Amino acid sequence: GGGGGGGEGRGGGRPGLHPPPLSREEKRRRRRATAKYRSAHATRERIRVEAFNLAFAELRKLLPTLPPDKKLSKIEILRLAICYISYLNHVLDV
């Protein structure tokens, strides 16, 4: 007897010699973990944030406030810009 054992031992190879291929997600995860990748990502993020902040600074220069150099948060800059644009539209509609 003993013929109903199924597939044990099939495949011919010893386990562990050739691990299964990595999934796309696992490859992505391992790539993210490298120091080179993290450094490149940090550099790209720094450039993005600098451009973002520069755009807010440029917008801020166009908004009238008292005092003119009043420090505003990003949300305050956006809200003031909305109000100022609305005001200018109203003035120009006369």
Contact map, one row per residue, 1 for C-alpha under 8 A:
1110000000000000000000000000000000000000000000000000000000000000000000000000000000000000000000
1111100000000000000000000000000000000000000000000000000000000000000000000000000000000000000000
1111100000000000000000000000000000000000000000000000000000000000000000000000000000000000000000
0111110000000000000000000000000000000000000000000000000000000000000000000000000000000000000000
0111111100000000000000000000000000000000000000000000000000000000000000000000000000000000000000
0001111100000000000000000000000000000000000000000000000000000000000000000000000000000000000000
0000111111000000000000000000000000000000000000000000000000000000000000000000000000000000000000
0000111111000000000000000000000000000000000000000000000000000000000000000000000000000000000000
0000001111110000000000000000000000000000000000000000000000000000000000000000000000000000000000
0000001111111000000000000000000000000000000000000000000000000000000000000000000000000000000000
0000000011111000000000000000000000000000000000000000000000000000000000000000000000000000000000
0000000011111100000000000000000000000000000000000000000000000000000000000000000000000000000000
0000000001111110100000000000000000000000000000000000000000000000000000000000000000000000000000
0000000000011111100000000000000000000000000000000000000000000000000000000000000000000000000000
0000000000001111111000000000000000000000000000000000000000000000000000000000000000000000000000
0000000000000111111000000000000000000000000000000000000000000000000000000000000000000000000000
0000000000001111111000000000000000000000000000000000000000000000000000000000000000000000000000
0000000000000011111100000000000000000000000000000000000000000000000000000000000000000000000000
0000000000000011111110000000000000000000000000000000000000000000000000000000000000000000000000
0000000000000000011111000000000000000000000000000000000000000000000000000000000000000000000000
0000000000000000001111100000000000000000000000000000000000000000000000000000000000000000000000
0000000000000000000111111110000000000000000000000000000000000000000000000000000000000000000000
0000000000000000000011111110000000000000000000000000000000000000000000000000000000000000000000
0000000000000000000001111111000000000000000000000000000000000000000000000000000000000000000000
0000000000000000000001111111100000000000000000000000000000000000000000000000000000000000000000
0000000000000000000001111111110000000000000000000000000000000000000000000000000000000000000000
0000000000000000000001111111111000000000000000000000000000000000000000000000000000000000000000
0000000000000000000000011111111100000000000000000000000000000000000000000000000000000000000000
0000000000000000000000001111111110000000000000000000000000000000000000000000000000000000000000
0000000000000000000000000111111111000000000000000000000000000000000000000000000000000000000000
0000000000000000000000000011111111001000000000000000000000000000000000000000000000000000000000
0000000000000000000000000001111111001100000000000000000000000000000000000000000000000000000000
0000000000000000000000000000111111101100000000000000000000000000000000000000000000000000000000
0000000000000000000000000000011111111100000000000000000000000000000000000000000000000000000000
0000000000000000000000000000000011111110000000000000000000000000000000000000000000000000000000
0000000000000000000000000000000001111111000000000000000000000000000000000000000000000000000000
0000000000000000000000000000001111111111100000000000000000000000000000000000000000000000000000
0000000000000000000000000000000111111111110000000000000000000000000000000000000000000000000000
0000000000000000000000000000000000111111111000000000000000000000000000000000000000000000000000
0000000000000000000000000000000000011111111100000000000000000000000000000000000000000000000000
0000000000000000000000000000000000001111111110000000000000000000000000000000000000000000000000
0000000000000000000000000000000000000111111111000000000000000000000000000000000000000000000000
0000000000000000000000000000000000000011111111100000000000000000000000000000000000000000000000
0000000000000000000000000000000000000001111111110000000000000000000000000000000000000000000000
0000000000000000000000000000000000000000111111111000000000000000000000000000000000000000000000
0000000000000000000000000000000000000000011111111100000000000000000000000000000000000000000000
0000000000000000000000000000000000000000001111111110000000000000000000000000000000000000000000
0000000000000000000000000000000000000000000111111111000000000000000000000000000000000000000000
0000000000000000000000000000000000000000000011111111100000000000000000000000000000000000000000
0000000000000000000000000000000000000000000001111111110000000000000000000000000000000000000000
0000000000000000000000000000000000000000000000111111111000000000000000000000000000000000000000
0000000000000000000000000000000000000000000000011111111100000000000000000000000000000000000000
0000000000000000000000000000000000000000000000001111111110000000000000000000000000000000000000
0000000000000000000000000000000000000000000000000111111111000000000000000000000000000000000000
0000000000000000000000000000000000000000000000000011111111100000000000000000000000000000000000
0000000000000000000000000000000000000000000000000001111111110000000000000100100000000000000000
0000000000000000000000000000000000000000000000000000111111111000000000000000000000000000000000
0000000000000000000000000000000000000000000000000000011111111100000000000000000000000000000000
0000000000000000000000000000000000000000000000000000001111111110000000000000100010000000000000
0000000000000000000000000000000000000000000000000000000111111110000000000000100000000000000000
0000000000000000000000000000000000000000000000000000000011111111000000000000000000000000000000
0000000000000000000000000000000000000000000000000000000001111111000000000000000000000000000000
0000000000000000000000000000000000000000000000000000000000111111100000000000100110010000000000
0000000000000000000000000000000000000000000000000000000000001111110100000000000000000000000000
0000000000000000000000000000000000000000000000000000000000000011111111000000000000000000000000
0000000000000000000000000000000000000000000000000000000000000001111111000000000000000000000000
0000000000000000000000000000000000000000000000000000000000000000111111000000000000000000000000
0000000000000000000000000000000000000000000000000000000000000001111111000000000000000000000000
0000000000000000000000000000000000000000000000000000000000000000111111100000000000000000000000
0000000000000000000000000000000000000000000000000000000000000000111111110000000000000000000000
0000000000000000000000000000000000000000000000000000000000000000000011111000000000000000000000
0000000000000000000000000000000000000000000000000000000000000000000001111101100000000000000000
0000000000000000000000000000000000000000000000000000000000000000000000111111100000000000000000
0000000000000000000000000000000000000000000000000000000100000000000000011111110000000000000000
0000000000000000000000000000000000000000000000000000000000000000000000001111111000000000000000
0000000000000000000000000000000000000000000000000000000000000000000000011111111100000000000000
0000000000000000000000000000000000000000000000000000000100110010000000011111111110000000000000
0000000000000000000000000000000000000000000000000000000000000000000000000111111111000000000000
0000000000000000000000000000000000000000000000000000000000000000000000000011111111100000000000
0000000000000000000000000000000000000000000000000000000000000010000000000001111111110000000000
0000000000000000000000000000000000000000000000000000000000100010000000000000111111111000000000
0000000000000000000000000000000000000000000000000000000000000000000000000000011111111100000000
0000000000000000000000000000000000000000000000000000000000000000000000000000001111111110000000
0000000000000000000000000000000000000000000000000000000000000010000000000000000111111111000000
0000000000000000000000000000000000000000000000000000000000000000000000000000000011111111100000
0000000000000000000000000000000000000000000000000000000000000000000000000000000001111111110000
0000000000000000000000000000000000000000000000000000000000000000000000000000000000111111111000
0000000000000000000000000000000000000000000000000000000000000000000000000000000000011111111100
0000000000000000000000000000000000000000000000000000000000000000000000000000000000001111111110
0000000000000000000000000000000000000000000000000000000000000000000000000000000000000111111111
0000000000000000000000000000000000000000000000000000000000000000000000000000000000000011111111
0000000000000000000000000000000000000000000000000000000000000000000000000000000000000001111111
0000000000000000000000000000000000000000000000000000000000000000000000000000000000000000111111
0000000000000000000000000000000000000000000000000000000000000000000000000000000000000000011111
